[in-house]
Amino acid sequence: AEDLRALGVRGLLLDVDNTLTTHGSQALDPAVLAWLQAMEAAGFTPTVVSNALRKRVEPFAGKLGLRFIAFACKPLPIGFLRAAKRLGLPRGQCVVIGDQIFTDVAGANWSGIKSILVDPIEPERGVLFGLKRLLERPFLRAYRKKCARKGENP
């Protein structure tokens, strides 16, 4: 929370699948729930921003009492910008937290919003996910090298 506060962040734009929970699951790991509660207690406002359909996202977000944007069309900026507007926050006070470079991080960058890339909860199945993860590898390697040169922890 202190690091986000130092960056001027107040709003958390959270991906669902493989970020908050596994693909298609409505269950939340107790550690993730504790983190969400701690962030809210620290004054941050979370909202869900997902490419999944409303019938997937609404029950999940509802269990947590969170606002949501379903079918966000990530990486296009529209979902992120709608979420920031609903929170009543400028883009500079929001951060996108997600597990995919080509949807979450790219969309955040195109929206002028900070981003945090997290490791996926579990490996995805399917050719499309495998291809996306393969294409992400060079970007992750370059990022890790950059951090190592700066003496930072990625």
C-alpha positions as CSV (number, residue, x, y, z in Angstrom):
1,A,0.0,0.0,0.0
2,E,2.8,2.4,0.8
3,D,4.4,2.0,-2.6
4,L,1.1,2.6,-4.4
5,R,0.4,5.6,-2.2
6,A,3.9,7.0,-3.0
7,L,2.9,6.8,-6.7
8,G,-0.3,8.8,-6.1
9,V,-2.5,5.7,-6.7
10,R,-6.0,5.6,-5.2
11,G,-7.9,3.3,-7.6
12,L,-7.1,-0.4,-8.4
13,L,-8.3,-1.7,-11.7
14,L,-8.2,-5.5,-11.3
15,D,-8.3,-8.3,-13.8
16,V,-10.2,-11.4,-12.8
17,D,-9.1,-14.5,-14.6
18,N,-5.7,-15.7,-13.5
19,T,-5.1,-12.5,-11.5
20,L,-7.7,-12.6,-8.7
21,T,-8.9,-16.2,-9.2
22,T,-8.4,-19.1,-11.7
23,H,-10.2,-19.0,-15.0
24,G,-13.9,-19.3,-14.7
25,S,-13.9,-19.7,-10.9
26,Q,-16.2,-17.8,-8.6
27,A,-14.0,-18.7,-5.6
28,L,-11.4,-16.4,-4.1
29,D,-8.2,-17.5,-2.4
30,P,-8.3,-16.4,1.2
31,A,-4.9,-14.6,0.7
32,V,-6.3,-12.6,-2.2
33,L,-9.4,-11.7,-0.1
34,A,-7.2,-10.6,2.7
35,W,-5.1,-8.5,0.3
36,L,-8.2,-6.9,-1.1
37,Q,-9.6,-6.1,2.4
38,A,-6.2,-4.6,3.4
39,M,-6.1,-2.4,0.3
40,E,-9.6,-1.2,1.0
41,A,-8.8,-0.5,4.6
42,A,-5.7,1.5,3.4
43,G,-8.1,3.7,1.4
44,F,-7.7,2.2,-2.1
45,T,-10.8,1.7,-4.2
46,P,-10.8,-1.5,-6.2
47,T,-12.9,-2.3,-9.3
48,V,-12.9,-5.2,-11.6
49,V,-12.0,-4.7,-15.3
50,S,-12.4,-7.9,-17.3
51,N,-12.7,-9.0,-20.9
52,A,-15.1,-11.7,-19.7
53,L,-18.8,-11.4,-20.2
54,R,-21.1,-9.9,-17.6
55,K,-22.5,-13.3,-16.6
56,R,-19.0,-14.3,-15.6
57,V,-17.9,-11.0,-13.9
58,E,-21.0,-9.7,-12.2
59,P,-21.5,-12.6,-9.7
60,F,-17.7,-12.6,-8.9
61,A,-17.6,-8.9,-8.3
62,G,-20.9,-9.0,-6.5
63,K,-19.6,-11.4,-3.9
64,L,-16.8,-8.9,-3.1
65,G,-19.0,-5.9,-3.3
66,L,-16.9,-4.4,-6.1
67,R,-17.9,-2.3,-9.1
68,F,-17.0,-3.9,-12.4
69,I,-16.6,-3.4,-16.1
70,A,-17.3,-6.5,-18.1
71,F,-16.4,-7.1,-21.8
72,A,-13.8,-4.3,-21.3
73,C,-12.3,-4.8,-24.8
74,K,-8.8,-4.9,-23.4
75,P,-6.2,-3.8,-24.6
76,L,-8.3,-0.9,-26.0
77,P,-8.4,1.9,-23.5
78,I,-12.3,2.1,-23.2
79,G,-12.7,-0.3,-20.3
80,F,-9.9,1.3,-18.3
81,L,-11.1,4.8,-18.9
82,R,-14.7,3.9,-18.0
83,A,-13.5,2.3,-14.7
84,A,-11.4,5.4,-13.8
85,K,-14.4,7.6,-14.5
86,R,-16.8,5.4,-12.4
87,L,-14.3,5.7,-9.6
88,G,-14.2,9.5,-10.0
89,L,-10.4,9.4,-10.4
90,P,-8.0,10.7,-12.9
91,R,-6.0,8.1,-14.8
92,G,-2.8,9.1,-13.0
93,Q,-4.4,8.0,-9.7
94,C,-5.2,4.5,-11.0
95,V,-3.2,1.3,-11.5
96,V,-4.1,-1.7,-13.6
97,I,-3.2,-5.1,-12.0
98,G,-3.2,-8.1,-14.3
99,D,-1.5,-11.1,-15.6
100,Q,-1.1,-10.5,-19.3
101,I,1.2,-8.1,-21.1
102,F,-0.8,-7.8,-24.3
103,T,-4.2,-7.0,-22.6
104,D,-3.6,-5.6,-19.2
105,V,-0.2,-3.9,-19.4
106,A,-0.6,-2.7,-23.0
107,G,-4.1,-1.5,-22.4
108,A,-3.0,0.4,-19.3
109,N,-0.1,2.0,-21.2
110,W,-2.3,3.1,-24.0
111,S,-4.7,4.5,-21.5
112,G,-2.1,6.5,-19.7
113,I,-2.5,4.4,-16.5
114,K,0.2,2.7,-14.5
115,S,0.3,-1.1,-14.5
116,I,1.5,-4.0,-12.4
117,L,2.1,-7.3,-14.1
118,V,1.5,-10.3,-11.8
119,D,2.3,-13.9,-12.4
120,P,-0.7,-15.9,-13.5
121,I,-2.2,-18.1,-10.8
122,E,-2.0,-21.2,-12.9
123,P,-0.9,-22.1,-16.4
124,E,-3.7,-21.7,-18.9
125,R,-4.8,-24.4,-21.3
126,G,-5.3,-23.9,-25.0
127,V,-3.3,-22.9,-28.0
128,L,-4.2,-19.2,-27.9
129,F,-3.0,-18.8,-24.3
130,G,0.1,-20.8,-25.0
131,L,0.9,-18.5,-28.0
132,K,0.3,-15.4,-25.9
133,R,2.6,-16.6,-23.1
134,L,5.3,-17.5,-25.7
135,L,5.1,-14.0,-27.2
136,E,5.4,-12.5,-23.8
137,R,8.7,-14.1,-23.0
138,P,11.0,-11.7,-24.8
139,F,9.3,-8.8,-23.1
140,L,9.7,-10.3,-19.7
141,R,13.4,-11.2,-20.3
142,A,14.1,-7.6,-21.5
143,Y,12.3,-6.2,-18.4
144,R,14.2,-8.5,-16.0
145,K,17.5,-7.5,-17.7
146,K,16.6,-3.8,-17.3
147,C,15.8,-4.3,-13.6
148,A,19.1,-6.2,-13.1
149,R,21.1,-3.3,-14.6
150,K,19.4,-0.9,-12.3
151,G,19.8,-3.1,-9.3
152,E,16.0,-3.4,-8.9
153,N,13.9,-6.4,-8.1
154,P,11.4,-7.1,-10.9
